[in-house]
């Protein structure tokens, strides 16, 4: 009888005998990040801070170098691009987590091309018929720029330095780390906020040098940052839905190219 009781005792404890408190269960980790280590949080915050500091310091230096920013002869962020890949490798993030695997490549290219062309069309319409100015919007550093130099800017510097590098850094590395800590939705919002902060100085500089009405500067600046936040959210959704960075890279590049071509070759003959 005692042997039978001893054999049954572990089972009663496991399932919870009447009148006994059930055995405590271990909580599954939540995507909100409460079980994530402090090192993961520290490295993610450090990455976001370094990205914002680098972009704004680089933009400030470029605007103070004495020459037009568009004509500055410099490599398009090749060193930080390599540093981003090295950071991802150190964090143990593989190609799939960065959105660089084989899966989803075709879907990403298709969605990215569609979204990018629609966004480029909307941008061209805005610059062709700006509601904030009676003149065509232009930037002084693009005045007289040669076709060859413009092609290099669009197909070289803005493809590698803007679309490829920024998407790898934000929608690749940062979004993967934020998703680990916060889950998909909050990660998209947080990453879009950091992406808008990345453009604080360069947006200020471009608006100040443009021919847009100076009295509308606060409204235009806030609107530009809001547009950058929305753009970051759109690129993040593309990366999340397709599972690949190709879509966000293509869409990002098509939209940036549309902006550059619009200000470099503005429509002439509009009423003053």
N, C-alpha and C positions, 0 to 999 in steps of 0.2 A: 504494500500500500504506500509506504513511504517512497519507494522507488518510483512508483507511478506518479506521485505528487511532484517529485523532483524533476521528472521528465516533462511534466505539464507546466511547471512554473515558468520557464523561459517563454513559452508560448503565450501564457496569460499576460506576462509583462509586455510582450511585443505587441499584442493586439489590444491590450487594455482591459483588465478585468472589471466587472461591475463595481462601481464605487471608487475606482482608482483613476487617477489623472493619467491621460494618455501620454505616451512617451513623446518628448519634444522632437519636432521635426526641424530639419535644417532648411532655412529659407533659401530658395533659389535666387541667384543673383539677378537683379533688376537692371534694365538698360539705363536707368537714371544715373548709374555710376556710384551708388553708395558703397558698393563692394570693391570698386576700383582702387588700386593702390595710389598713394600720394605721389609716387613717381610718375605715374601715367598723367595725373592732373598737372604736375609740375612741368613735365615735358611738353604737354599740349599748350599750356599757357605760355611757356617759353617760346614755342614755335610761333604762336600767334603774335606775340610781342615782337619777336625778331623780324617777322614778315612786315609788320606795320612800320617798324623803325627803319628797316632797310629801304623800303619803297619811298617813304617820305624823305629820308635823308638823301637818297639818290636823286629824287626829284628836286630837292632844294639845291643840291650841288650843281645839277645840270642847269637850273635856271639862273645860277649865280656864276656860271663859268665864263660869261662874257659873249657867248655865241648863241645862235638860235638852237633851241633844243632839238628840232627836227633834223638839223644838219650836223649834230655832234657825232663825230666818228668814234664809235665805241662798240664793243661786242655786246650783243643783245642778251645780257644776263646769263652768259654761259657758265660763269663760276657759281652763282647761286643755284643754277639749274643742276649742276653736278652735286652741290651741297645738299639739295633736296633729295636727290636719289640716294646719296650716302646716308642721310638721316633716316630715310625709309628702311634702308638695309639694316641700320643699327637698331631700329625699332622692331625688326623682324617682320615687316610688312612685305608680303609677296606681291607679284604682279597682279594677281586677281584682286587683292584688297585695294590696290591702287587704281584699279580700273584699266589695267594694261594687259590683261590676259587675252586669250583668243576668243573666249566666249563673249558674245554680245558685240563684237566688232562691226559686223555688217549692220546690225540693228542700230548701233550708235551712229554710224556714218549716215544712214538713211534719215534718222530723226534729226541729227545735227544739221544736215544739209537743208532739210525742210524748214526747221525752226530758224536757222541762220538766214536763209533767203527771205523768209517773211519778216524777220527783224530788220534785215538790211533794207528791204523795201519801205518799211515804216520809217526808218532813219532818213532815207533819201527824201521821202515826202516831207518830213519835218524840216529838213534843211532847204528844200525847194520852196516851201511855203511856211516859213517860220512865223509863229503867232506872236513872238516876243520882239520882233524887229521887222522894220520895213525894208531893210537891206539884207542881201545875202550874207549869211554868217561866214566869216573868214578869220584866219589866223595869220599874223604877219610873218611868222617864220616859214610859212609855206609859199609866200609870194615869190614868183619867179623860179620855183624849184623845177628842175629838169624832169622830163618824163622818166629818164633812167634812174635818177635818184628816188623819185616817187615809187617806182617799181621795186627798188631795193627795200624801201621802208615798208611797203605793204607785204611783199613776198618774203622778205628776210627778217628785218628787225621786229615787225609787229606779229609775224607768224611765230617766230621762235621766242622773242622776248615777252610778248604779251600773251598770245593764245596758248602756246605750248607750256611755257614756264608757269604762268599763273594758274592754268588748269591743273598741272601736275602738283603744284604747291597747295592750292586751295581745294579743288574737287578731288584730288588724289590723296595726298598725305594728310592735310588738315581735316578733311571730311571723314576720312577713315578713322582718325584718332578721336574726333568729336563723336562719331557714331558709336564707338566703343564705350564712351562715357555717358552720353546723353540719350542715345536712341536717334532714329532717323530724322524725325520732325525737328526737334530742338537743335540737332546738329546742323541742319540746313539753315535755320534762322541764325544761329551763332556764326557759322561760316560766312554767311552773306554779310553780316555786320562787320566782320574782320575784313572782308573783301572791299566794302565801302570805305573803311578806314585806311586801307592800302592806298586809296586815291585822294586822300585829303589835300595834300600839297599840290599835286599836279592838276587837280581839278580847279583849285583856287587860281593857280598860275594861268591856266588856259582861259578861264573866264575873264580874268583881269586883262589879258592881252587881246581878247577878241573884240569885235566891234559891237557887241551887245550893249544895250543901255545900262550905264553904270548904276542908275537908280534902282534897277531891279536885281542888283547883285545878290543881296541876301536870299531873295526868293529863288533866283536861278541856281545859286550854290546849293541850297537845301534840296531843290528839285533834282539837280544833277546827282547828288549823293543818294537820294531816294531811288533814282533810276539805276544807279550802280548796285544798290542793295537788291532791287528787283532783278537785275541782270545776274547777279550772283546766285539768287534763288532759282532762276530759270536754268542756269548752267548746272547747278547742283541737282535739280530735278532730272535733267537730261542724263546726268551721270548715274543717278539712282535708278531711273526707270530702265535705261538701256543696259546698265551693268558695265559700261565701258566709258573711258575718257574720250574716245574718238568723237562722240557726239558733241560734247561741250567744247572741245578744241575747235572743231569745224564751225560751230555756231558762233563762238567767241571771235574767231578770226574773220568770218564774214561780216559781222557787225562792226568790228574795229576798222576793217578795210573800208566799209561804207562810210564811216565817220571821217576817216582820213581823206578819202577821195572827195567827199563833199566839201570839206574846208580847204583842200588844196586846189580844187577846181570849182569854185563857187559859181553859181549862175550870175551872169552879168546883166546889166540893163534894167534892174528892178528899180522902181521909183524910190527916190530918197525921202 
